[in-house]
Amino acid sequence: MSLPPIKTMADWAAEGKEPEVLFWVGCSGSFDQRAQRITQAFARILQKLDIPFAVLGKEEMCTGDPVRRAGNEFLFQMMAYQNIQILNSYNIKKIVTACPHCFNTLKNEYPALGGNYDVIHHTVFIQQLIDEGRIKLQEGGAFKGKRITYHDSCYLGRANNIYEAPRKVLEALDVELVEMKRCRSKGSCCGAGGAQMFKEEEPGQTRINIDRTQEALDTKANIIAAACPFCNTMMSDGVKLAERESDVQVLDIAELVEASLNQTL
């Protein structure tokens, strides 16, 4: 049985109903081909668990995170106010997003502009679903016994102190979790944060993503797990440059979980 189409908030409003959560997709999850697969994986998890959710669709625009990091406060506030107006018009209370940049901005920066929501990162949401018994993972699934290392996103880890939830989800997959030399609060940036994703890097000896990817490869992991579309891009590029694509995968935690679900429609 195929999965049903995803409804927008406008669709729900037309029916006079409200979903349990709004899935904030973000720019990367909407337009980047690789990140679209992360979006699809998380959406399939929600659908397979029959969790009522919606997206904003064409009404969603960038949170403004990159322009604020790049120093354009005026443009940030214009974008933020427009998003807040849309969110408040739908009486949105709970938002889940797979992007730590969107998560940090919606959770910590929108309240000052009138946008107050319960914002949850998808790794925390997935961990809650596992704890509640709503997510049941296959015994002896595709990743059982695989050696996995997890890369801490700066905006998830150091900015919001979320370290355990992603690791608990990975442990539930019955994998061998190995840590990089720099991890948790001492983790290293992938090189994309602070709007660096959209500009040329400053002169230096080594690109940050190459340095970070090598640290991941040194763990001898089969899979580099990420929880951020920007981190995924940077780590994937590092794996390509190291010519290790044949034996090392870079996967989002949502992709790992979705591939391990034992629920069937």
C-alpha positions as CSV (number, residue, x, y, z in Angstrom):
1,M,0.0,0.0,0.0
2,S,1.4,3.4,-1.0
3,L,1.8,6.2,1.4
4,P,-0.8,8.9,1.3
5,P,0.0,12.4,0.1
6,I,1.3,14.9,2.7
7,K,-1.2,17.5,3.6
8,T,-0.3,21.2,4.1
9,M,-1.6,23.4,6.9
10,A,-3.9,25.0,4.4
11,D,-5.4,21.5,3.7
12,W,-5.9,20.9,7.5
13,A,-7.4,24.4,8.0
14,A,-9.9,23.8,5.1
15,E,-11.1,20.7,7.0
16,G,-11.4,22.6,10.2
17,K,-8.8,20.3,11.9
18,E,-5.3,20.7,13.4
19,P,-2.4,18.2,13.0
20,E,-0.4,16.9,16.0
21,V,2.8,18.5,14.7
22,L,4.0,20.8,11.9
23,F,7.0,19.4,10.1
24,W,9.3,22.4,9.2
25,V,11.2,21.2,6.2
26,G,13.7,24.0,5.8
27,C,15.5,25.3,2.6
28,S,18.0,22.5,2.4
29,G,15.4,19.8,3.0
30,S,13.2,21.4,0.3
31,F,15.7,22.2,-2.5
32,D,18.9,20.1,-2.0
33,Q,18.6,16.7,-3.7
34,R,20.5,14.9,-1.1
35,A,18.6,16.5,1.8
36,Q,15.3,15.8,0.1
37,R,15.9,12.1,0.9
38,I,16.2,13.0,4.6
39,T,13.0,14.9,4.4
40,Q,11.3,12.0,2.7
41,A,12.7,9.5,5.3
42,F,11.3,11.5,8.2
43,A,8.0,12.1,6.5
44,R,7.7,8.3,5.9
45,I,8.4,7.7,9.6
46,L,5.5,10.0,10.6
47,Q,3.2,8.4,8.0
48,K,4.0,4.8,9.0
49,L,3.3,5.7,12.6
50,D,0.0,7.4,11.7
51,I,1.1,10.7,13.3
52,P,-1.1,13.5,12.0
53,F,1.3,16.1,10.6
54,A,1.5,18.9,8.1
55,V,3.9,21.0,6.2
56,L,3.6,24.6,5.2
57,G,4.4,23.9,1.6
58,K,4.7,27.1,-0.5
59,E,3.9,29.2,2.6
60,E,7.2,28.2,4.3
61,M,10.2,30.4,3.7
62,C,13.7,30.4,5.1
63,T,13.9,31.0,8.8
64,G,16.5,33.7,8.2
65,D,19.3,31.9,10.0
66,P,21.9,32.3,7.2
67,V,21.3,36.0,6.7
68,R,21.5,36.7,10.4
69,R,24.8,34.8,10.7
70,A,26.0,36.7,7.6
71,G,25.2,40.0,9.4
72,N,22.0,41.1,7.6
73,E,19.7,41.7,10.7
74,F,17.2,43.7,8.7
75,L,16.5,40.9,6.2
76,F,16.4,38.4,9.0
77,Q,13.7,40.2,10.8
78,M,11.7,40.6,7.6
79,M,11.8,36.9,7.0
80,A,11.1,36.0,10.6
81,Y,8.1,38.2,10.9
82,Q,6.6,36.8,7.7
83,N,7.1,33.2,9.0
84,I,5.7,34.1,12.5
85,Q,2.6,35.7,10.9
86,I,1.9,32.5,8.9
87,L,2.6,30.2,11.9
88,N,0.4,32.3,14.3
89,S,-2.4,32.4,11.8
90,Y,-2.6,28.6,11.9
91,N,-2.3,28.6,15.7
92,I,0.8,26.4,15.5
93,K,2.0,25.0,18.8
94,K,4.4,22.2,18.1
95,I,7.1,22.2,15.4
96,V,9.5,19.3,14.4
97,T,12.4,19.9,12.1
98,A,15.3,17.9,10.8
99,C,17.6,21.0,10.5
100,P,19.4,22.1,13.7
101,H,19.8,25.6,12.1
102,C,16.0,26.0,11.7
103,F,15.6,24.4,15.2
104,N,17.9,26.9,16.9
105,T,16.4,29.9,15.1
106,L,12.7,28.9,15.7
107,K,13.3,27.8,19.3
108,N,15.7,30.5,20.6
109,E,15.4,33.5,18.3
110,Y,11.7,33.7,17.2
111,P,10.3,34.2,20.7
112,A,11.8,37.7,20.9
113,L,9.8,38.6,17.7
114,G,6.5,37.1,18.9
115,G,6.9,33.5,17.7
116,N,6.5,31.2,20.7
117,Y,6.4,27.5,19.8
118,D,7.3,24.1,21.2
119,V,10.2,23.3,18.8
120,I,11.7,19.8,18.7
121,H,14.6,18.4,16.7
122,H,13.7,15.2,14.8
123,T,16.3,13.2,16.7
124,V,14.7,14.1,20.1
125,F,11.2,13.4,18.6
126,I,12.3,10.0,17.3
127,Q,13.9,9.1,20.6
128,Q,10.7,10.0,22.4
129,L,8.7,7.8,20.0
130,I,11.1,4.9,20.7
131,D,10.8,5.4,24.5
132,E,7.0,5.5,24.2
133,G,7.1,2.3,22.2
134,R,5.5,3.9,19.1
135,I,8.6,3.1,17.0
136,K,9.5,-0.5,16.9
137,L,12.7,-1.4,15.2
138,Q,13.5,-4.6,13.3
139,E,15.5,-7.2,15.3
140,G,18.7,-8.0,13.4
141,G,18.0,-5.0,11.1
142,A,20.1,-3.8,8.2
143,F,22.5,-1.9,10.5
144,K,22.9,-4.5,13.3
145,G,26.5,-4.8,14.2
146,K,27.6,-1.9,11.9
147,R,30.3,0.4,13.2
148,I,28.8,3.9,13.3
149,T,30.3,7.2,14.4
150,Y,28.0,10.2,15.1
151,H,29.0,13.8,14.2
152,D,27.6,16.4,16.6
153,S,26.0,19.3,14.8
154,C,27.1,22.6,16.4
155,Y,23.6,24.0,16.5
156,L,22.3,20.8,18.1
157,G,25.1,20.1,20.5
158,R,27.0,23.1,21.7
159,A,24.2,25.6,21.0
160,N,21.4,23.5,22.5
161,N,23.1,20.9,24.6
162,I,21.4,18.0,22.8
163,Y,23.9,15.1,22.8
164,E,22.2,12.1,24.2
165,A,19.0,11.8,22.1
166,P,20.8,11.1,18.8
167,R,23.1,8.5,20.4
168,K,20.2,6.8,22.2
169,V,18.5,6.4,18.8
170,L,21.6,4.9,17.3
171,E,22.0,2.5,20.2
172,A,18.4,1.3,19.6
173,L,19.5,0.2,16.2
174,D,21.9,-2.3,17.9
175,V,25.0,-0.9,16.3
176,E,28.5,-0.4,17.5
177,L,28.7,3.3,18.3
178,V,32.3,4.6,18.2
179,E,33.1,8.2,19.1
180,M,35.5,10.6,17.3
181,K,38.4,12.1,19.1
182,R,36.5,15.4,19.3
183,C,32.9,14.8,20.2
184,R,30.0,16.1,22.3
185,S,30.8,19.5,23.8
186,K,34.3,19.3,22.3
187,G,33.0,18.3,18.9
188,S,34.4,20.0,15.7
189,C,32.3,22.0,13.2
190,C,31.7,20.5,9.8
191,G,32.6,23.8,8.2
192,A,29.1,24.9,7.2
193,G,27.9,26.9,10.2
194,G,27.7,30.6,10.5
195,A,26.7,31.0,6.9
196,Q,30.0,29.5,5.8
197,M,28.0,27.1,3.6
198,F,27.3,30.0,1.3
199,K,30.7,31.7,0.9
200,E,34.3,30.9,0.1
201,E,36.3,29.8,3.1
202,E,39.1,32.0,4.5
203,P,42.7,31.0,3.6
204,G,44.1,28.2,5.7
205,Q,46.0,24.9,5.6
206,T,43.1,22.5,5.5
207,R,39.3,22.8,4.8
208,I,37.4,22.1,8.0
209,N,35.2,19.5,6.4
210,I,38.2,17.5,5.2
211,D,39.7,17.7,8.7
212,R,36.5,16.6,10.4
213,T,35.8,13.8,7.9
214,Q,39.3,12.4,8.4
215,E,38.6,12.3,12.1
216,A,35.4,10.2,11.3
217,L,37.3,7.9,9.0
218,D,39.9,7.3,11.7
219,T,37.3,5.6,13.8
220,K,37.0,2.8,11.0
221,A,33.3,3.3,11.0
222,N,31.1,1.9,8.2
223,I,28.6,4.8,8.5
224,I,29.0,8.4,9.6
225,A,25.7,9.4,11.1
226,A,24.6,13.0,11.0
227,A,21.5,14.9,12.2
228,C,21.8,18.0,10.0
229,P,21.5,18.4,6.2
230,F,24.4,20.9,6.2
231,C,26.6,18.5,8.1
232,N,25.6,15.7,5.8
233,T,26.7,17.7,2.8
234,M,30.0,18.6,4.2
235,M,30.8,15.1,5.5
236,S,29.7,13.6,2.2
237,D,32.0,15.9,0.3
238,G,34.9,14.9,2.7
239,V,34.2,11.2,2.0
240,K,34.2,11.8,-1.7
241,L,37.5,13.7,-1.6
242,A,39.0,10.9,0.5
243,E,37.7,8.4,-2.2
244,R,36.0,6.3,0.4
245,E,32.5,6.4,-1.0
246,S,32.6,2.6,-1.7
247,D,33.0,1.6,1.9
248,V,31.7,4.6,4.0
249,Q,28.2,6.0,4.0
250,V,27.0,9.3,5.4
251,L,23.4,8.9,6.6
252,D,20.9,11.0,8.6
253,I,19.5,9.4,11.7
254,A,16.0,9.6,10.2
255,E,17.3,7.5,7.2
256,L,18.7,4.9,9.5
257,V,15.5,4.7,11.5
258,E,13.2,4.6,8.5
259,A,15.2,1.8,7.0
260,S,14.9,-0.2,10.3
261,L,11.2,0.2,11.0
262,N,9.2,-3.0,11.2
263,Q,5.9,-1.3,10.8
264,T,4.3,-2.0,7.4
265,L,1.4,-0.3,5.7
